[in-house]
Structure formats: structure tokens, C-alpha cells
């Protein structure tokens, strides 16, 4: 598993560090124009999306043919993609919180409730989009996989809108969506693990 994660890191490390540098510079400037906590959402979602691109990179490079003869379960390849997604999304979340806190303190506008709401939104968006984009990138071609992004975010927005209508308290609504997103991500992981490992797609 460690080797698979390192392989993916080497694939994206140049892009990853560029994105991080741009985020810190541009994000810090944006924080003073809008709420600083919006950076948490941006960083969490963007870093998670970068991890999904490794699936299509594997297809383009022929890595899947190599993985098929390696002495490891096919499910391990699927596990590594979901785990990488969680690691990078988590790193983006922490980075967004740190930059957001620094910007909020710099503006003397620290608000714990707003931070909590945007934190829930960040986690929910990342988990919801990951539960859709990861399996569809395994199943679809590179061209079709772009549709997974088009599908993921409207579905996330619809879920947030529905929860806001059913639950008038914003904090409760965000927490409920975050919890549901976690369940959907876990279900997506388990289903992808079973289907792709047994059908030989990976």
C-alpha cells in the first residue's frame, strides 16, 4: 500500500507543490476580499481532485497492466486511490483552516461558528465528490470521466439545498450532510472494492 501511495505521489508531486504555492499566495489575498473560511472549501476540494487524476494517469501509462501481475490484491489498488483522496483532502482541509485562521485573525474577524459551518461544507463536498468521481474514473474513459465532476458538484449542491429546507438550523443541516457524505464515501469505497476487484477493471 505504501508503495502504491508513493507511486501516485511521484506522479502528482510537481503539480501538487505548484497548486499549494498558488493557493497560499492567491488564497491569502482572496481571504481579505471574502470570508477567510471559503479557503477551506477551495483547498479541500482542489487537493482531492488532484488525487483523482492519478486514475487516468495510470490508464494512459499502462500501469494497470503492470498492477495486474503484481503480488498484491486488486482491491489494494482501489484502496490506495480512496486513501490518497482522503490524505490529500485532509491536507487541503488543514491548510485551509490554517490560512483561514491567519486571515481571520489578521482581519480581527474570527468567528468560530462560521468556521464550523465552512468546515462541514468542506468535508461534505470532498466526500460527496469523491464518492462519485473515484469509481466513475475507474469505469469511464478520460473524456467521459469529466462528466463525473459535472455530476458530483450539482448533486452535492442539491443535497445541501434539501438539507437546508428540511433543517432550518444551519449548523444541524451542515452536520447532517457531512455525516451522510461520510456514509456515502464509505459505501462507494466498499462497492468499488468489490466490483472492480472481481471484474478485473483495475
Secondary structure by P-SEA (a helix, b strand, c coil): caaaaaaaaaacaaaaaaaaaaaaaaaaaaaaacccaaaaaaaaaaaaaaaaaaaaaaaaaaaaaaaaaccccaaaaaaaaaaaaaaaaaaaaaaaaaaaaaaaaaaccccaaaaaaaaaaaaaaaaaaaacaaaaaacccccaaaaaaaacaaaaaaaaaaaaaacccaaaaaaaaaaaaaaaaaaaaaaaaaaaaaaccc
